[in-house]
Amino acid sequence: MSGWPPRTGAGSSGQRLSFYRFRHSLVQGSAYRSLDAVERARLHEATGRALEAVYASAGAEAERPQTLAPAVGAALEAAGMPLPAARALYEAGRQAMALSAQREALNHFDHGLALLAGEPPSKERAELQRLLGLPGWARSATWPGWVPQR
């Protein structure tokens, strides 16, 4: 791993952030595969929660990093937490819509809905399905033959 001890920098919220980088992707892959599934899930959850904290501390929506919501969603999905991951993907889709990136937004919304498919019925799931399904008008109005890209 290069950069040990970790390099640090200040995030937009003033928090100190550490950056780790492997010298080669094969070393990174080997280290990742050496973790058992439980440890990987725990680390992904910790990463997702830490990113959520940075995201929440960024203050006003306009000041939030645009790339953080998809990273939160990916980390929480990898941790096996579909409901929080779907909520982060909803945020990512909203941010993409605000940037007029409709195709990317719809991919985020579709991915969030797919995550909810295996979840048991609950109020939170129903609310997320409603939120993620709202942009359906954009599919038919903008791209009649819309096919999500995965």
C-alpha positions as CSV (number, residue, x, y, z in Angstrom):
1,M,0.0,0.0,0.0
2,S,1.5,3.3,-0.9
3,G,1.2,6.4,1.2
4,W,1.6,4.7,4.5
5,P,1.1,6.4,6.9
6,P,-2.1,7.7,5.3
7,R,-2.1,11.1,3.7
8,T,-4.6,13.4,5.2
9,G,-6.6,16.3,3.8
10,A,-9.5,18.4,4.9
11,G,-12.9,17.6,3.5
12,S,-15.4,20.3,2.5
13,S,-16.9,20.0,6.0
14,G,-13.5,20.7,7.6
15,Q,-13.2,17.0,8.7
16,R,-9.8,15.3,8.3
17,L,-10.0,12.6,5.6
18,S,-7.5,9.9,5.0
19,F,-6.6,8.5,1.6
20,Y,-5.2,5.0,1.0
21,R,-4.0,3.7,-2.3
22,F,-2.6,0.4,-3.4
23,R,0.3,0.3,-5.7
24,H,-1.4,-2.2,-8.0
25,S,-5.0,-3.4,-8.5
26,L,-3.9,-7.0,-8.1
27,V,-2.6,-6.3,-4.6
28,Q,-5.9,-4.5,-3.8
29,G,-7.9,-7.4,-5.2
30,S,-5.9,-10.0,-3.2
31,A,-6.2,-8.0,0.0
32,Y,-10.0,-7.7,-0.6
33,R,-10.5,-11.4,-1.3
34,S,-8.5,-12.3,1.8
35,L,-11.3,-10.9,4.0
36,D,-14.1,-13.2,4.9
37,A,-17.7,-12.1,3.9
38,V,-18.6,-11.0,7.4
39,E,-15.5,-8.7,7.7
40,R,-16.1,-7.3,4.2
41,A,-19.7,-6.5,5.0
42,R,-18.6,-4.9,8.3
43,L,-16.0,-2.7,6.6
44,H,-18.4,-1.7,3.8
45,E,-21.0,-0.7,6.4
46,A,-18.4,1.3,8.3
47,T,-17.4,3.0,5.1
48,G,-21.0,3.7,4.1
49,R,-21.8,5.2,7.6
50,A,-18.6,7.3,7.5
51,L,-19.5,8.6,4.0
52,E,-23.0,9.3,5.3
53,A,-21.6,11.4,8.2
54,V,-19.4,13.4,5.8
55,Y,-22.4,13.9,3.5
56,A,-24.7,14.9,6.3
57,S,-22.1,17.3,7.7
58,A,-21.7,19.1,4.4
59,G,-24.7,21.3,5.3
60,A,-26.9,22.8,2.6
61,E,-27.7,20.5,-0.4
62,A,-25.8,22.8,-2.8
63,E,-22.6,22.3,-0.8
64,R,-22.7,18.5,-0.7
65,P,-20.2,16.7,-2.9
66,Q,-22.1,15.4,-6.0
67,T,-20.2,12.1,-6.1
68,L,-20.8,11.1,-2.5
69,A,-24.3,9.8,-2.6
70,P,-23.5,7.1,-5.2
71,A,-20.5,6.0,-3.2
72,V,-22.7,5.8,0.0
73,G,-25.2,3.7,-2.0
74,A,-22.4,1.4,-3.3
75,A,-20.9,0.9,0.1
76,L,-24.2,0.1,1.8
77,E,-25.2,-2.2,-1.0
78,A,-22.0,-4.1,-0.6
79,A,-22.6,-4.3,3.1
80,G,-25.9,-6.0,2.4
81,M,-28.1,-3.1,3.6
82,P,-30.5,-2.6,0.7
83,L,-32.9,0.0,2.4
84,P,-30.2,2.5,3.3
85,A,-28.5,1.9,-0.1
86,A,-31.8,2.6,-1.9
87,R,-32.2,5.8,0.0
88,A,-28.7,6.9,-1.0
89,L,-29.4,6.0,-4.6
90,Y,-32.5,8.2,-4.5
91,E,-30.3,11.1,-3.3
92,A,-27.9,10.3,-6.2
93,G,-30.7,10.3,-8.7
94,R,-32.0,13.6,-7.4
95,Q,-28.6,15.1,-7.7
96,A,-28.3,13.8,-11.2
97,M,-31.7,15.2,-12.2
98,A,-30.6,18.6,-10.8
99,L,-27.6,18.4,-13.2
100,S,-29.9,17.5,-16.1
101,A,-28.3,14.0,-16.2
102,Q,-31.6,12.2,-16.7
103,R,-30.2,9.0,-18.0
104,E,-27.9,8.6,-14.9
105,A,-30.7,9.7,-12.6
106,L,-33.0,7.0,-14.0
107,N,-30.3,4.4,-13.7
108,H,-29.9,5.3,-10.0
109,F,-33.7,5.2,-9.4
110,D,-34.0,1.8,-11.2
111,H,-31.1,0.4,-9.3
112,G,-32.7,1.5,-6.0
113,L,-36.0,-0.1,-7.0
114,A,-34.1,-3.3,-7.9
115,L,-32.5,-3.4,-4.4
116,L,-36.0,-3.1,-2.8
117,A,-37.4,-6.1,-4.7
118,G,-36.1,-8.7,-2.2
119,E,-37.0,-6.8,0.9
120,P,-40.0,-7.7,3.0
121,P,-42.9,-5.2,3.1
122,S,-42.5,-2.3,5.5
123,K,-43.3,1.4,5.7
124,E,-39.7,2.3,4.8
125,R,-39.7,0.1,1.8
126,A,-43.1,1.5,0.6
127,E,-41.8,5.1,1.0
128,L,-38.6,4.3,-0.9
129,Q,-40.6,2.6,-3.7
130,R,-42.8,5.7,-3.9
131,L,-39.8,8.1,-4.0
132,L,-37.9,6.0,-6.5
133,G,-40.9,5.5,-8.7
134,L,-41.8,9.2,-8.9
135,P,-39.5,9.9,-11.8
136,G,-41.5,7.5,-13.9
137,W,-43.0,10.4,-15.9
138,A,-39.5,11.2,-17.1
139,R,-39.1,7.7,-18.6
140,S,-42.2,8.0,-20.8
141,A,-42.0,11.7,-21.5
142,T,-38.3,11.8,-22.3
143,W,-37.4,8.4,-23.6
144,P,-40.4,6.3,-24.6
145,G,-38.3,3.2,-25.3
146,W,-36.2,3.6,-22.1
147,V,-34.1,0.6,-21.2
148,P,-31.9,1.0,-18.0
149,Q,-28.2,0.5,-18.5
150,R,-26.5,-1.6,-15.9
